[in-house]
């Protein structure tokens, strides 16, 4: 639905843009100088309003596309987590099946087999229900409710409550995004920097480096921005973040 909305929005924007850029109609001919000047002023006002509307639509579409990208990345990450859990469970089952069994007379059955609770704990690394629910609520504040002010403390609480969760790097990244949108650049930089430094294998690391480069540009530190963009090209050369990094480097020349 969001992709269809983006396509409709783009068509509307292009239509508005083509009208906004059309030449001003001739104001010559009959009529007093004041009348012709008034007509010319109306024409320029109409063009200015059209350009404002065009920019507003572009901003709305950019926000929708950003949220769609976040949703797709989140679903991809969760799928990877499910696959990884299934692999871990399968490996545990294979290991248990191949392990030598003690002879019945050597040890009682109760001692040869772990208690059911112990087996479940060792074979299922899935996060606790409260952990998953807490994370989902924070994400939904962004993607569904669009309540960005409430999402910031929600992600911060999740990091505090579940510091060992596999979702922590994602939570730092979401926090960085939300703070960046509010132009709280120093706080945003701290969150993205945490992802880069503490979670080198996170799928959010390349995008975090990109955001650090964009923040450096916002803060007029072009040397630092170039360093981040070049690091992305070096470490993530085939990623979408690398393409955006290159575009920013080209724009800084």
Number of C-alpha atoms within 10 A of each C-alpha: 7 12 11 9 13 19 13 12 16 16 12 14 21 13 12 17 17 10 13 20 12 9 9 12 9 10 15 12 7 8 10 10 11 9 12 16 14 13 16 17 12 12 16 14 12 14 19 14 12 19 18 13 16 20 15 13 17 18 12 14 20 13 13 17 16 11 17 17 12 16 17 11 14 14 12 13 17 13 12 12 15 13 12 14 16 16 12 16 17 13 13 15 12 11 11 11 10 8 8 8 10 12 10 9 7 8 11 11 12 8 8 13 13 11 10 8 8 10 12 11 10 11 16 13 13 16 13 9 9 10 15 14 12 16 22 12 16 24 23 14 18 20 16 11 13 13 13 19 13 13 22 20 13 19 25 16 16 21 19 10 12 16 12 9 17 13 21 21 25 24 24 23 25 24 24 28 21 17 20 21 12 12 13 14 21 14 14 24 22 15 23 28 20 17 26 21 9 11 15 13 11 17 15 20 25 28 22 26 26 23 26 27 28 24 22 21 17 13 13 11 13 17 11 17 26 20 15 22 26 20 18 26 18 11 11 16 16 11 14 12 21 23 16 16 28 18 12 18 17 9 8 11 5
